Amino acid sequence: MFSFWKKDQSAPSGKALIHEPLKPLADTDADFHAWQDSLEKRRLVNQMLDAYLQFESSGNTADEAIDYVDTPRHRGFIVHLDALAYSLSSCRFMLEFFREKLRVESYRLAINDVMARQLDGALQSVYRYQLKPRGLEGEKLKSQRYGNISLELHVVNDKPLRLQCLAGLYSDRMYKDPEPFRRMLEAMLL
């Protein structure tokens, strides 16, 4: 994955070996476009929807690979990829898929980066997108849509560990209440 890793393994533990912009795949990658129509993508979406319906009705999921959180300040999900059999490229496609879905929902990209560091003898990488809702001019109260959203793919030694989406909600009088969590998931999965 990172060619520098073979060149310099002498960096102090925990110090970033690389921190650079994350180049989105969606506009140029034919494999990503093929993945969007794949059975693998449909299975992931169905698994996430089934787990959410369980979460919505009982407060937890029977699926150990997916967790949801819905609190007054944060909403989101974690897909524990180490419990599933997805390749690193498929996990990157998942990250891109969610980023693209949020762009359609009037979100703008605020941060996109990848950081890799050596920690306890392992190469740990985080692919990250932070998205913010686009402001609507002329409104008395600003729309926060679903809040500020962080999408992260965590990888250890080229093995996907988890994919997480976390929306931080504003609790400021200048902003409208956030849209329901269910609406956010529908926008990202359907």
C-alpha positions as CSV (number, residue, x, y, z in Angstrom):
1,M,0.0,0.0,0.0
2,F,2.4,2.7,1.2
3,S,5.8,2.3,-0.6
4,F,7.6,4.5,2.0
5,W,6.9,1.8,4.7
6,K,9.6,-0.5,3.3
7,K,12.0,2.4,3.1
8,D,11.8,3.8,6.6
9,Q,10.6,1.6,9.4
10,S,12.7,3.6,11.9
11,A,10.2,6.3,12.6
12,P,9.3,6.6,16.3
13,S,6.3,4.6,17.3
14,G,3.0,6.6,17.0
15,K,4.5,9.4,14.9
16,A,2.8,9.9,11.5
17,L,4.8,8.4,8.7
18,I,2.5,9.9,6.1
19,H,-0.2,12.5,6.2
20,E,-1.5,13.6,2.8
21,P,-4.7,14.4,1.0
22,L,-7.0,11.5,0.2
23,K,-7.8,11.4,-3.5
24,P,-11.4,10.6,-4.1
25,L,-12.0,7.6,-6.4
26,A,-15.6,8.3,-7.5
27,D,-14.8,10.5,-10.5
28,T,-12.2,8.4,-12.1
29,D,-12.2,4.8,-10.9
30,A,-14.0,2.3,-13.2
31,D,-13.8,-0.4,-10.5
32,F,-15.6,1.8,-8.0
33,H,-18.4,2.3,-10.5
34,A,-18.6,-1.5,-11.1
35,W,-18.7,-2.1,-7.3
36,Q,-21.7,0.2,-6.9
37,D,-23.8,-2.3,-9.0
38,S,-22.3,-5.4,-7.3
39,L,-23.9,-8.0,-5.1
40,E,-21.3,-7.2,-2.4
41,K,-22.5,-3.7,-2.1
42,R,-26.2,-4.8,-2.0
43,R,-25.4,-7.3,0.7
44,L,-23.7,-4.6,2.8
45,V,-26.6,-2.2,2.4
46,N,-29.1,-4.9,3.3
47,Q,-27.1,-6.0,6.3
48,M,-26.9,-2.4,7.5
49,L,-30.6,-1.8,7.0
50,D,-31.6,-5.0,8.8
51,A,-29.3,-4.1,11.7
52,Y,-30.8,-0.6,11.9
53,L,-34.4,-1.9,12.0
54,Q,-33.3,-4.0,15.0
55,F,-31.6,-1.0,16.6
56,E,-34.7,1.2,16.0
57,S,-37.1,-1.3,17.6
58,S,-35.0,-2.6,20.5
59,G,-32.0,-0.2,21.0
60,N,-29.4,-2.8,19.9
61,T,-28.6,-5.0,17.0
62,A,-28.2,-8.8,16.8
63,D,-25.5,-8.3,14.2
64,E,-22.1,-8.1,15.9
65,A,-20.5,-6.6,12.9
66,I,-22.6,-3.4,13.0
67,D,-23.2,-0.9,15.8
68,Y,-25.4,2.2,15.8
69,V,-25.4,5.3,18.1
70,D,-28.1,7.9,18.3
71,T,-27.7,10.4,21.2
72,P,-28.5,14.1,21.5
73,R,-25.0,15.0,20.4
74,H,-23.9,12.2,18.1
75,R,-25.4,9.8,15.5
76,G,-23.8,7.2,13.4
77,F,-22.6,3.7,12.9
78,I,-19.6,1.4,12.9
79,V,-19.1,-1.5,10.6
80,H,-16.6,-3.9,12.2
81,L,-14.8,-5.0,9.1
82,D,-12.6,-7.4,10.9
83,A,-15.7,-9.5,11.5
84,L,-16.6,-9.5,7.7
85,A,-14.7,-10.7,4.7
86,Y,-14.2,-7.5,2.7
87,S,-11.0,-6.6,0.8
88,L,-9.3,-3.3,1.3
89,S,-10.3,-2.1,-2.1
90,S,-14.0,-2.9,-1.3
91,C,-13.7,-1.0,1.9
92,R,-12.3,2.0,0.1
93,F,-15.3,1.7,-2.2
94,M,-17.7,1.7,0.8
95,L,-16.0,4.9,2.1
96,E,-16.4,6.6,-1.4
97,F,-20.0,5.4,-1.7
98,F,-21.0,7.1,1.6
99,R,-19.1,10.2,0.6
100,E,-20.9,10.4,-2.7
101,K,-24.3,9.9,-1.1
102,L,-23.7,12.7,1.3
103,R,-22.5,15.1,-1.5
104,V,-25.9,14.6,-3.1
105,E,-27.5,15.6,0.2
106,S,-25.9,19.1,0.0
107,Y,-22.8,18.3,1.9
108,R,-19.4,19.8,1.1
109,L,-16.0,18.2,1.6
110,A,-14.2,20.0,4.5
111,I,-11.3,17.6,5.1
112,N,-10.0,14.6,3.1
113,D,-6.8,12.9,4.2
114,V,-5.0,9.7,4.9
115,M,-2.7,9.2,7.8
116,A,-0.4,6.3,8.4
117,R,1.7,5.6,11.5
118,Q,3.6,2.8,13.0
119,L,2.2,1.7,16.4
120,D,3.2,-1.4,18.3
121,G,4.9,-2.8,15.2
122,A,1.9,-2.4,13.0
123,L,1.1,0.0,10.2
124,Q,-2.1,1.7,11.1
125,S,-3.8,3.9,8.5
126,V,-6.9,6.1,8.7
127,Y,-8.7,7.3,5.5
128,R,-10.9,10.2,6.5
129,Y,-13.5,12.5,5.0
130,Q,-15.1,15.3,7.0
131,L,-18.2,16.8,5.5
132,K,-20.2,19.8,6.4
133,P,-23.7,20.8,5.3
134,R,-23.9,23.6,2.8
135,G,-25.4,26.8,4.2
136,L,-28.7,28.0,2.7
137,E,-28.5,31.8,2.3
138,G,-31.3,33.9,3.6
139,E,-32.6,31.6,6.3
140,K,-33.1,32.9,9.7
141,L,-31.9,29.7,11.3
142,K,-29.1,27.7,9.6
143,S,-29.8,24.2,8.6
144,Q,-27.4,21.6,10.0
145,R,-29.0,18.7,8.0
146,Y,-27.6,15.7,9.9
147,G,-24.7,17.6,11.5
148,N,-21.0,17.6,10.7
149,I,-20.1,14.1,9.4
150,S,-16.8,12.3,9.8
151,L,-16.3,9.1,7.6
152,E,-13.3,7.0,8.6
153,L,-11.8,3.8,7.4
154,H,-9.4,2.3,9.8
155,V,-6.8,-0.2,8.5
156,V,-4.1,-2.2,10.2
157,N,-1.3,-3.8,8.1
158,D,-3.5,-3.5,5.0
159,K,-6.4,-5.3,6.7
160,P,-9.6,-3.4,7.1
161,L,-10.6,-3.0,10.8
162,R,-13.6,-0.7,10.9
163,L,-15.6,1.8,8.8
164,Q,-17.3,4.5,10.9
165,C,-19.6,7.3,10.3
166,L,-20.2,9.8,13.1
167,A,-22.4,13.0,12.8
168,G,-21.7,15.7,15.4
169,L,-24.9,17.7,16.1
170,Y,-25.0,21.4,16.8
171,S,-26.7,22.5,20.0
172,D,-26.7,26.2,19.1
173,R,-29.7,28.4,18.8
174,M,-28.5,29.7,15.5
175,Y,-29.2,26.2,13.9
176,K,-32.4,24.3,13.2
177,D,-32.9,20.9,14.8
178,P,-31.1,18.1,12.9
179,E,-33.0,15.9,10.6
180,P,-33.9,12.4,12.0
181,F,-31.2,9.8,12.1
182,R,-33.4,7.5,10.0
183,R,-33.5,10.0,7.2
184,M,-29.7,10.2,7.3
185,L,-29.4,6.4,7.0
186,E,-31.9,6.3,4.2
187,A,-30.0,9.0,2.3
188,M,-26.7,7.1,2.7
189,L,-28.0,3.5,2.1
190,L,-30.8,3.8,-0.5
